[in-house]
Amino acid sequence: MFGFGMPEMIIILVIVMVVFGAGRLPEIGGAVGKSIRNFKKASEGKDEIEIKPKES
């Protein structure tokens, strides 16, 4: 995937953990997943995009 090997992926993960902290990683992963899902829906031509307010 994009020419990234395991050592590069580990270095990126360590940098992300230092910047955001280990507690926020699930939040970031969820946001990235939703973004990718919405991008795929938009590129397929579907007009519906799910937008929900953040629950506290």
mmCIF file as gemmi writes it, N, C-alpha and C atoms, coordinates in Angstrom:
data_model
loop_
_atom_site.group_PDB
_atom_site.id
_atom_site.type_symbol
_atom_site.label_atom_id
_atom_site.label_alt_id
_atom_site.label_comp_id
_atom_site.label_asym_id
_atom_site.label_entity_id
_atom_site.label_seq_id
_atom_site.pdbx_PDB_ins_code
_atom_site.Cartn_x
_atom_site.Cartn_y
_atom_site.Cartn_z
_atom_site.occupancy
_atom_site.B_iso_or_equiv
_atom_site.pdbx_formal_charge
_atom_site.auth_seq_id
_atom_site.auth_asym_id
_atom_site.pdbx_PDB_model_num
ATOM 1 N N . MET Axp A 1 ? 0.843 -1.174 0 1 0 ? 1 A 1
ATOM 2 C CA . MET Axp A 1 ? 0 0 0 1 0 ? 1 A 1
ATOM 3 C C . MET Axp A 1 ? 0.89 1.241 0 1 0 ? 1 A 1
ATOM 4 N N . PHE Axp A 2 ? 0.927 1.945 -1.091 1 0 ? 2 A 1
ATOM 5 C CA . PHE Axp A 2 ? 1.703 3.167 -1.258 1 0 ? 2 A 1
ATOM 6 C C . PHE Axp A 2 ? 3.189 2.965 -0.997 1 0 ? 2 A 1
ATOM 7 N N . GLY Axp A 3 ? 3.677 1.748 -1.073 1 0 ? 3 A 1
ATOM 8 C CA . GLY Axp A 3 ? 5.09 1.486 -0.862 1 0 ? 3 A 1
ATOM 9 C C . GLY Axp A 3 ? 5.525 1.547 0.59 1 0 ? 3 A 1
ATOM 10 N N . PHE Axp A 4 ? 4.569 1.551 1.527 1 0 ? 4 A 1
ATOM 11 C CA . PHE Axp A 4 ? 4.912 1.569 2.944 1 0 ? 4 A 1
ATOM 12 C C . PHE Axp A 4 ? 5.109 0.139 3.425 1 0 ? 4 A 1
ATOM 13 N N . GLY Axp A 5 ? 6.243 -0.098 4.084 1 0 ? 5 A 1
ATOM 14 C CA . GLY Axp A 5 ? 6.484 -1.384 4.699 1 0 ? 5 A 1
ATOM 15 C C . GLY Axp A 5 ? 6.148 -1.329 6.18 1 0 ? 5 A 1
ATOM 16 N N . MET Axp A 6 ? 6.382 -2.423 6.865 1 0 ? 6 A 1
ATOM 17 C CA . MET Axp A 6 ? 6.077 -2.486 8.295 1 0 ? 6 A 1
ATOM 18 C C . MET Axp A 6 ? 6.89 -1.475 9.109 1 0 ? 6 A 1
ATOM 19 N N . PRO Axp A 7 ? 8.195 -1.289 8.858 1 0 ? 7 A 1
ATOM 20 C CA . PRO Axp A 7 ? 8.948 -0.305 9.656 1 0 ? 7 A 1
ATOM 21 C C . PRO Axp A 7 ? 8.402 1.125 9.503 1 0 ? 7 A 1
ATOM 22 N N . GLU Axp A 8 ? 8.02 1.497 8.279 1 0 ? 8 A 1
ATOM 23 C CA . GLU Axp A 8 ? 7.476 2.84 8.064 1 0 ? 8 A 1
ATOM 24 C C . GLU Axp A 8 ? 6.149 3.015 8.786 1 0 ? 8 A 1
ATOM 25 N N . MET Axp A 9 ? 5.302 1.974 8.755 1 0 ? 9 A 1
ATOM 26 C CA . MET Axp A 9 ? 4.001 2.053 9.423 1 0 ? 9 A 1
ATOM 27 C C . MET Axp A 9 ? 4.177 2.183 10.937 1 0 ? 9 A 1
ATOM 28 N N . ILE Axp A 10 ? 5.155 1.475 11.494 1 0 ? 10 A 1
ATOM 29 C CA . ILE Axp A 10 ? 5.41 1.565 12.94 1 0 ? 10 A 1
ATOM 30 C C . ILE Axp A 10 ? 5.884 2.965 13.311 1 0 ? 10 A 1
ATOM 31 N N . ILE Axp A 11 ? 6.756 3.545 12.496 1 0 ? 11 A 1
ATOM 32 C CA . ILE Axp A 11 ? 7.247 4.902 12.763 1 0 ? 11 A 1
ATOM 33 C C . ILE Axp A 11 ? 6.096 5.9 12.706 1 0 ? 11 A 1
ATOM 34 N N . ILE Axp A 12 ? 5.212 5.775 11.718 1 0 ? 12 A 1
ATOM 35 C CA . ILE Axp A 12 ? 4.053 6.665 11.611 1 0 ? 12 A 1
ATOM 36 C C . ILE Axp A 12 ? 3.149 6.507 12.828 1 0 ? 12 A 1
ATOM 37 N N . LEU Axp A 13 ? 2.907 5.276 13.261 1 0 ? 13 A 1
ATOM 38 C CA . LEU Axp A 13 ? 2.06 5.031 14.434 1 0 ? 13 A 1
ATOM 39 C C . LEU Axp A 13 ? 2.664 5.657 15.685 1 0 ? 13 A 1
ATOM 40 N N . VAL Axp A 14 ? 3.975 5.547 15.861 1 0 ? 14 A 1
ATOM 41 C CA . VAL Axp A 14 ? 4.64 6.139 17.026 1 0 ? 14 A 1
ATOM 42 C C . VAL Axp A 14 ? 4.509 7.663 16.992 1 0 ? 14 A 1
ATOM 43 N N . ILE Axp A 15 ? 4.686 8.26 15.831 1 0 ? 15 A 1
ATOM 44 C CA . ILE Axp A 15 ? 4.547 9.717 15.712 1 0 ? 15 A 1
ATOM 45 C C . ILE Axp A 15 ? 3.128 10.156 16.043 1 0 ? 15 A 1
ATOM 46 N N . VAL Axp A 16 ? 2.127 9.428 15.542 1 0 ? 16 A 1
ATOM 47 C CA . VAL Axp A 16 ? 0.724 9.753 15.827 1 0 ? 16 A 1
ATOM 48 C C . VAL Axp A 16 ? 0.445 9.623 17.317 1 0 ? 16 A 1
ATOM 49 N N . MET Axp A 17 ? 0.982 8.583 17.959 1 0 ? 17 A 1
ATOM 50 C CA . MET Axp A 17 ? 0.766 8.399 19.391 1 0 ? 17 A 1
ATOM 51 C C . MET Axp A 17 ? 1.401 9.53 20.201 1 0 ? 17 A 1
ATOM 52 N N . VAL Axp A 18 ? 2.559 10.007 19.773 1 0 ? 18 A 1
ATOM 53 C CA . VAL Axp A 18 ? 3.217 11.102 20.486 1 0 ? 18 A 1
ATOM 54 C C . VAL Axp A 18 ? 2.416 12.395 20.322 1 0 ? 18 A 1
ATOM 55 N N . VAL Axp A 19 ? 1.912 12.636 19.127 1 0 ? 19 A 1
ATOM 56 C CA . VAL Axp A 19 ? 1.198 13.887 18.862 1 0 ? 19 A 1
ATOM 57 C C . VAL Axp A 19 ? -0.171 13.896 19.535 1 0 ? 19 A 1
ATOM 58 N N . PHE Axp A 20 ? -0.937 12.816 19.387 1 0 ? 20 A 1
ATOM 59 C CA . PHE Axp A 20 ? -2.316 12.803 19.865 1 0 ? 20 A 1
ATOM 60 C C . PHE Axp A 20 ? -2.51 12.085 21.194 1 0 ? 20 A 1
ATOM 61 N N . GLY Axp A 21 ? -1.62 11.221 21.57 1 0 ? 21 A 1
ATOM 62 C CA . GLY Axp A 21 ? -1.78 10.443 22.797 1 0 ? 21 A 1
ATOM 63 C C . GLY Axp A 21 ? -2.527 9.152 22.519 1 0 ? 21 A 1
ATOM 64 N N . ALA Axp A 22 ? -2.273 8.146 23.345 1 0 ? 22 A 1
ATOM 65 C CA . ALA Axp A 22 ? -2.856 6.823 23.116 1 0 ? 22 A 1
ATOM 66 C C . ALA Axp A 22 ? -4.361 6.814 23.363 1 0 ? 22 A 1
ATOM 67 N N . GLY Axp A 23 ? -4.863 7.677 24.223 1 0 ? 23 A 1
ATOM 68 C CA . GLY Axp A 23 ? -6.286 7.69 24.541 1 0 ? 23 A 1
ATOM 69 C C . GLY Axp A 23 ? -7.17 8.168 23.408 1 0 ? 23 A 1
ATOM 70 N N . ARG Axp A 24 ? -6.63 8.98 22.511 1 0 ? 24 A 1
ATOM 71 C CA . ARG Axp A 24 ? -7.43 9.539 21.425 1 0 ? 24 A 1
ATOM 72 C C . ARG Axp A 24 ? -7.347 8.727 20.144 1 0 ? 24 A 1
ATOM 73 N N . LEU Axp A 25 ? -6.512 7.697 20.096 1 0 ? 25 A 1
ATOM 74 C CA . LEU Axp A 25 ? -6.366 6.913 18.876 1 0 ? 25 A 1
ATOM 75 C C . LEU Axp A 25 ? -7.679 6.288 18.402 1 0 ? 25 A 1
ATOM 76 N N . PRO Axp A 26 ? -8.515 5.703 19.276 1 0 ? 26 A 1
ATOM 77 C CA . PRO Axp A 26 ? -9.788 5.154 18.781 1 0 ? 26 A 1
ATOM 78 C C . PRO Axp A 26 ? -10.695 6.222 18.16 1 0 ? 26 A 1
ATOM 79 N N . GLU Axp A 27 ? -10.709 7.411 18.73 1 0 ? 27 A 1
ATOM 80 C CA . GLU Axp A 27 ? -11.492 8.516 18.167 1 0 ? 27 A 1
ATOM 81 C C . GLU Axp A 27 ? -10.999 8.87 16.773 1 0 ? 27 A 1
ATOM 82 N N . ILE Axp A 28 ? -9.705 8.974 16.634 1 0 ? 28 A 1
ATOM 83 C CA . ILE Axp A 28 ? -9.115 9.34 15.351 1 0 ? 28 A 1
ATOM 84 C C . ILE Axp A 28 ? -9.384 8.251 14.318 1 0 ? 28 A 1
ATOM 85 N N . GLY Axp A 29 ? -9.239 6.991 14.729 1 0 ? 29 A 1
ATOM 86 C CA . GLY Axp A 29 ? -9.517 5.88 13.822 1 0 ? 29 A 1
ATOM 87 C C . GLY Axp A 29 ? -10.964 5.868 13.357 1 0 ? 29 A 1
ATOM 88 N N . GLY Axp A 30 ? -11.878 6.122 14.277 1 0 ? 30 A 1
ATOM 89 C CA . GLY Axp A 30 ? -13.292 6.166 13.922 1 0 ? 30 A 1
ATOM 90 C C . GLY Axp A 30 ? -13.599 7.3 12.955 1 0 ? 30 A 1
ATOM 91 N N . ALA Axp A 31 ? -12.998 8.452 13.189 1 0 ? 31 A 1
ATOM 92 C CA . ALA Axp A 31 ? -13.221 9.6 12.307 1 0 ? 31 A 1
ATOM 93 C C . ALA Axp A 31 ? -12.663 9.341 10.909 1 0 ? 31 A 1
ATOM 94 N N . VAL Axp A 32 ? -11.501 8.727 10.844 1 0 ? 32 A 1
ATOM 95 C CA . VAL Axp A 32 ? -10.91 8.408 9.54 1 0 ? 32 A 1
ATOM 96 C C . VAL Axp A 32 ? -11.78 7.389 8.805 1 0 ? 32 A 1
ATOM 97 N N . GLY Axp A 33 ? -12.268 6.388 9.527 1 0 ? 33 A 1
ATOM 98 C CA . GLY Axp A 33 ? -13.142 5.385 8.913 1 0 ? 33 A 1
ATOM 99 C C . GLY Axp A 33 ? -14.422 5.986 8.362 1 0 ? 33 A 1
ATOM 100 N N . LYS Axp A 34 ? -15.048 6.881 9.132 1 0 ? 34 A 1
ATOM 101 C CA . LYS Axp A 34 ? -16.27 7.546 8.662 1 0 ? 34 A 1
ATOM 102 C C . LYS Axp A 34 ? -15.98 8.417 7.445 1 0 ? 34 A 1
ATOM 103 N N . SER Axp A 35 ? -14.838 9.095 7.455 1 0 ? 35 A 1
ATOM 104 C CA . SER Axp A 35 ? -14.474 9.94 6.322 1 0 ? 35 A 1
ATOM 105 C C . SER Axp A 35 ? -14.287 9.116 5.054 1 0 ? 35 A 1
ATOM 106 N N . ILE Axp A 36 ? -13.606 7.996 5.182 1 0 ? 36 A 1
ATOM 107 C CA . ILE Axp A 36 ? -13.386 7.128 4.023 1 0 ? 36 A 1
ATOM 108 C C . ILE Axp A 36 ? -14.715 6.58 3.518 1 0 ? 36 A 1
ATOM 109 N N . ARG Axp A 37 ? -15.58 6.156 4.449 1 0 ? 37 A 1
ATOM 110 C CA . ARG Axp A 37 ? -16.887 5.622 4.066 1 0 ? 37 A 1
ATOM 111 C C . ARG Axp A 37 ? -17.71 6.677 3.322 1 0 ? 37 A 1
ATOM 112 N N . ASN Axp A 38 ? -17.736 7.905 3.846 1 0 ? 38 A 1
ATOM 113 C CA . ASN Axp A 38 ? -18.481 8.977 3.189 1 0 ? 38 A 1
ATOM 114 C C . ASN Axp A 38 ? -17.885 9.328 1.83 1 0 ? 38 A 1
ATOM 115 N N . PHE Axp A 39 ? -16.569 9.293 1.722 1 0 ? 39 A 1
ATOM 116 C CA . PHE Axp A 39 ? -15.92 9.569 0.441 1 0 ? 39 A 1
ATOM 117 C C . PHE Axp A 39 ? -16.296 8.51 -0.589 1 0 ? 39 A 1
ATOM 118 N N . LYS Axp A 40 ? -16.316 7.236 -0.178 1 0 ? 40 A 1
ATOM 119 C CA . LYS Axp A 40 ? -16.699 6.162 -1.096 1 0 ? 40 A 1
ATOM 120 C C . LYS Axp A 40 ? -18.144 6.321 -1.552 1 0 ? 40 A 1
ATOM 121 N N . LYS Axp A 41 ? -19.04 6.656 -0.608 1 0 ? 41 A 1
ATOM 122 C CA . LYS Axp A 41 ? -20.441 6.87 -0.97 1 0 ? 41 A 1
ATOM 123 C C . LYS Axp A 41 ? -20.575 8.015 -1.963 1 0 ? 41 A 1
ATOM 124 N N . ALA Axp A 42 ? -19.84 9.097 -1.722 1 0 ? 42 A 1
ATOM 125 C CA . ALA Axp A 42 ? -19.919 10.255 -2.607 1 0 ? 42 A 1
ATOM 126 C C . ALA Axp A 42 ? -19.36 9.944 -3.985 1 0 ? 42 A 1
ATOM 127 N N . SER Axp A 43 ? -18.305 9.167 -4.04 1 0 ? 43 A 1
ATOM 128 C CA . SER Axp A 43 ? -17.702 8.855 -5.332 1 0 ? 43 A 1
ATOM 129 C C . SER Axp A 43 ? -18.533 7.845 -6.122 1 0 ? 43 A 1
ATOM 130 N N . GLU Axp A 44 ? -19.388 7.072 -5.452 1 0 ? 44 A 1
ATOM 131 C CA . GLU Axp A 44 ? -20.266 6.129 -6.137 1 0 ? 44 A 1
ATOM 132 C C . GLU Axp A 44 ? -21.498 6.824 -6.711 1 0 ? 44 A 1
ATOM 133 N N . GLY Axp A 45 ? -21.715 8.065 -6.351 1 0 ? 45 A 1
ATOM 134 C CA . GLY Axp A 45 ? -22.838 8.808 -6.879 1 0 ? 45 A 1
ATOM 135 C C . GLY Axp A 45 ? -24.057 8.801 -5.989 1 0 ? 45 A 1
ATOM 136 N N . LYS Axp A 46 ? -23.975 8.224 -4.817 1 0 ? 46 A 1
ATOM 137 C CA . LYS Axp A 46 ? -25.098 8.253 -3.894 1 0 ? 46 A 1
ATOM 138 C C . LYS Axp A 46 ? -25.216 9.655 -3.311 1 0 ? 46 A 1
ATOM 139 N N . ASP Axp A 47 ? -26.435 10.159 -3.252 1 0 ? 47 A 1
ATOM 140 C CA . ASP Axp A 47 ? -26.638 11.524 -2.775 1 0 ? 47 A 1
ATOM 141 C C . ASP Axp A 47 ? -26.74 11.616 -1.265 1 0 ? 47 A 1
ATOM 142 N N . GLU Axp A 48 ? -26.945 10.502 -0.588 1 0 ? 48 A 1
ATOM 143 C CA . GLU Axp A 48 ? -27.147 10.511 0.856 1 0 ? 48 A 1
ATOM 144 C C . GLU Axp A 48 ? -25.823 10.417 1.592 1 0 ? 48 A 1
ATOM 145 N N . ILE Axp A 49 ? -25.564 11.36 2.465 1 0 ? 49 A 1
ATOM 146 C CA . ILE Axp A 49 ? -24.382 11.322 3.331 1 0 ? 49 A 1
ATOM 147 C C . ILE Axp A 49 ? -24.89 11.43 4.761 1 0 ? 49 A 1
ATOM 148 N N . GLU Axp A 50 ? -24.459 10.502 5.585 1 0 ? 50 A 1
ATOM 149 C CA . GLU Axp A 50 ? -24.92 10.461 6.978 1 0 ? 50 A 1
ATOM 150 C C . GLU Axp A 50 ? -24.183 11.501 7.807 1 0 ? 50 A 1
ATOM 151 N N . ILE Axp A 51 ? -24.935 12.415 8.374 1 0 ? 51 A 1
ATOM 152 C CA . ILE Axp A 51 ? -24.359 13.436 9.254 1 0 ? 51 A 1
ATOM 153 C C . ILE Axp A 51 ? -25.136 13.404 10.556 1 0 ? 51 A 1
ATOM 154 N N . LYS Axp A 52 ? -24.445 13.084 11.639 1 0 ? 52 A 1
ATOM 155 C CA . LYS Axp A 52 ? -25.065 13.019 12.947 1 0 ? 52 A 1
ATOM 156 C C . LYS Axp A 52 ? -24.325 13.954 13.894 1 0 ? 52 A 1
ATOM 157 N N . PRO Axp A 53 ? -25.038 14.644 14.768 1 0 ? 53 A 1
ATOM 158 C CA . PRO Axp A 53 ? -24.341 15.473 15.753 1 0 ? 53 A 1
ATOM 159 C C . PRO Axp A 53 ? -23.603 14.6 16.756 1 0 ? 53 A 1
ATOM 160 N N . LYS Axp A 54 ? -22.504 15.126 17.259 1 0 ? 54 A 1
ATOM 161 C CA . LYS Axp A 54 ? -21.693 14.377 18.227 1 0 ? 54 A 1
ATOM 162 C C . LYS Axp A 54 ? -22.463 14.237 19.525 1 0 ? 54 A 1
ATOM 163 N N . GLU Axp A 55 ? -22.563 13.003 19.998 1 0 ? 55 A 1
ATOM 164 C CA . GLU Axp A 55 ? -23.261 12.746 21.251 1 0 ? 55 A 1
ATOM 165 C C . GLU Axp A 55 ? -22.308 12.941 22.429 1 0 ? 55 A 1
ATOM 166 N N . SER Axp A 56 ? -22.769 13.632 23.434 1 0 ? 56 A 1
ATOM 167 C CA . SER Axp A 56 ? -21.907 13.902 24.59 1 0 ? 56 A 1
ATOM 168 C C . SER Axp A 56 ? -22.139 12.886 25.67 1 0 ? 56 A 1
